[in-house]
Amino acid sequence: MSALANANDDAGVLFGNWSGRYAGGTSPLAWTGSAPILQQYYKTKRPVNFGQCWVFSGVLTTVMRSLGVPARSVSNFASAHDTEENLKVDIYLNEKGEKVEELTSDSIWNFHVWNEVWMKRPDLPKGFDGWQAIDATPQEQSQGIFQCGPCPVNGIRKGEVYLPHDSKFVFAEVNADRIFWLVKDVDGESKYVKLREETKVIGKSISTKAVGKNTREDITLQYKFPEDSPEERKAVETACSYLNSTSLGCCEITPSLEPLKANLQLGMEGETTLWPGNPIDLNIVVKNESAGTWTVDLVASCQLESYIGKVEASLATIKQTVQTEGKPVIQIPLRVAPESYLKALTAVEDELLVKVNIIAEIQETSEKLTEELTLTFQYPPLKVEMPETAKINEDFKCAFIFKNTLSIPLENCKLHVEGLGIFRMETFDQG
């Protein structure tokens, strides 16, 4: 079923599109539900343009429930896309601090949405009935086609990645390590310097809709044991033991790093809520928590990215050498004018975010630090006014109120409205 929901192999329901340009179809952000998609597919007998992960998941939830199979959508924040099956996602930064995309096919999605279905698994050893992860988003081929699962969630939790149907891939989505590398040009050759390895940033706030109420239910502990618990360490060791016994990849348990001689902390201060049309006004902060005096070569970059980690534009870089003597806290301004990002922001039909990468090298010790920070844009709210009650066979009125509180005009505005069980999705062109 996960293969049938996407159109990559078999003229399934949805074409995936992450280009940010959706001429000839509907933007993934515009869909209000799965019914219009399935109705169009049934009517035309052709794949529908376009979907991204949450759209694929919504469609698959509807299809599975219509077949009588309990199903739900699941959102994973900071979701790893590990193409090498080694439980590691490599992030390469150049000497300006900018991400170098062409060096890796790994990525970290700001969020990713898949499905769970409830079923028995007589094909597996005992203990793996219940919720099974399936994913219709066409990320990687499995057995020659774009499909994923069913993979028992309890098996993921325990690190049993020998289980069939993409258990390695799903385990990495919630457990992979993130490694930052600095790419330096040394006499015309690229030299890769490891900056940092993080073991606790992937697989956050794994969520689904609570039963019977419109609230989020956190199901993180169904996918992984608490960080640093004995059970969590055993699960990762179990997964690595299976990976290392195959030719598909090799993972290592990373030992704890030695404390830095220069006890410096990198961070950022400023307005972290961004409104389109306003400047991005931040301060890069270097805190010296040691007794020593250090000379720090610091670079930082500011880039626009999509939710799947694709760089859309480089906005600004800074390079500066600072002395910590007599300065427990050093602030370095990073400012991006609106005209520097608005063109790139409006060139795509996706919601973009801002990534700031900071690299610091201490001259006296040659130690290196890095920090990555994410900022998101905020938009004016949409308000819906309607009566608390309505009578059968009598009209009632709804008001959709949107006020542009931004400092820039908005153009080509469209309002997409669907009344579940009342009327199909309609689009109102507001100019």
Helices and strands as residue ranges (DSSP letters): E 14-16, G 28-30, H 35-44, E 48-51, H 53-66, E 71-81, E 88-93, G 101-103, E 107-119, E 130-134, E 141-142, E 145-146, E 151-152, H 153-158, H 167-175, E 177-186, E 189-198, E 204-209, E 216-218, H 220-223, H 230-244, E 264-270, E 273-274, E 280-288, E 295-305, E 311-323, E 329-336, H 338-347, E 353-362, E 368-377, E 382-385, E 399-402, E 414-419, E 423-429
